[in-house]
Amino acid sequence: MVWKKTVSVKALEHAGGHIAVNVDGNVIFIAKGKDGFHGLNAVCSHAKCILGIYEEDSMTVRCPCHSARFEINTGKMIEPPSVAPNAPMEKLGLKVYGVRENGGFLEVDVD
């Protein structure tokens, strides 16, 4: 495991409980869920837009471009893009990253 320091927990709270950060050239969406912190690739697998519409109740994140929806804890696409309703969702999942709190900061496992 290779843990990289990202943002403070306070910064995440001030950002509304979710934020996209650049870690070693990877844009990672970090969110606080019901069961802790989660991270996944922040670049939508459909049109390469940056994810940003977090729905804490369902633990999902939507792409602002075409409304594709992903599970925050698995990266699985659970709703296809509105412009491509027949997209192969099983092939369009996103990489997930481990996230932990350490000394008031969030660290992402980039290994």
C-alpha positions in Angstrom: 0.0 0.0 0.0 1.1 3.5 -0.8 -0.8 6.1 1.1 -0.7 9.7 -0.1 -1.8 12.7 2.0 -4.6 14.7 0.3 -6.9 17.2 2.1 -7.8 17.8 5.7 -11.0 16.3 7.1 -12.1 20.0 7.8 -11.6 20.9 4.1 -13.7 17.9 3.1 -16.4 19.1 5.5 -16.3 22.7 4.2 -16.6 21.3 0.6 -19.9 19.6 1.5 -18.6 16.1 2.3 -17.1 15.4 -1.1 -14.2 16.7 -3.2 -12.1 15.8 -6.2 -8.4 15.9 -5.7 -5.3 15.2 -7.9 -3.1 12.5 -6.5 0.0 11.7 -8.6 -1.8 12.6 -11.8 -5.0 10.7 -10.9 -8.2 12.7 -10.2 -9.9 11.0 -7.3 -13.4 11.7 -5.9 -13.4 11.5 -2.1 -16.6 11.4 -0.1 -17.7 10.8 3.4 -20.3 8.0 3.5 -22.4 6.5 6.2 -19.7 3.9 6.8 -16.5 6.1 6.4 -14.5 7.6 3.7 -14.5 6.4 0.1 -12.5 7.2 -3.0 -12.9 6.4 -6.7 -11.6 7.6 -10.0 -13.3 11.0 -10.5 -13.2 10.8 -14.3 -16.4 9.4 -15.8 -15.8 6.4 -17.9 -18.3 7.6 -20.5 -17.4 11.2 -21.6 -14.4 11.9 -19.3 -16.2 14.6 -17.3 -15.3 15.0 -13.6 -17.8 13.5 -11.2 -19.4 15.8 -8.7 -23.0 15.2 -7.8 -22.8 13.2 -4.6 -25.9 11.5 -3.2 -25.0 10.5 0.3 -28.3 8.7 1.0 -27.8 6.2 -1.8 -23.9 6.3 -1.6 -23.7 7.2 -5.3 -22.1 9.9 -7.4 -23.4 11.3 -10.7 -21.6 12.6 -13.6 -22.8 16.2 -14.3 -22.5 15.8 -18.1 -24.9 12.9 -18.8 -26.1 11.7 -15.4 -24.3 8.3 -15.3 -24.4 7.1 -11.7 -21.8 5.1 -9.8 -21.7 3.4 -6.4 -19.1 5.2 -4.3 -17.9 2.1 -2.5 -17.6 -0.3 -5.5 -17.2 2.0 -8.5 -19.9 0.1 -10.3 -22.0 2.0 -12.8 -25.6 1.5 -11.8 -27.3 4.0 -14.2 -26.1 4.5 -17.7 -25.5 7.9 -19.3 -28.7 9.6 -20.4 -27.4 9.8 -24.0 -26.3 6.1 -24.1 -29.0 4.1 -22.3 -27.7 0.8 -23.7 -24.1 1.4 -22.6 -22.4 -1.7 -21.3 -22.5 -0.7 -17.6 -20.5 -3.8 -16.5 -17.6 -2.5 -18.5 -17.8 1.1 -17.4 -17.1 0.8 -13.7 -14.5 3.0 -12.0 -11.4 2.2 -10.0 -11.9 2.5 -6.2 -9.2 3.7 -3.8 -8.8 3.1 -0.1 -9.2 6.3 2.0 -8.2 6.6 5.6 -8.0 9.4 8.2 -4.6 10.1 9.7 -3.9 13.0 12.0 -6.8 15.1 10.7 -6.0 14.5 7.0 -7.3 12.0 4.5 -4.9 9.7 2.8 -5.5 7.7 -0.4 -4.0 4.3 -1.2 -2.7 4.8 -4.7 -1.1 1.4 -5.0 
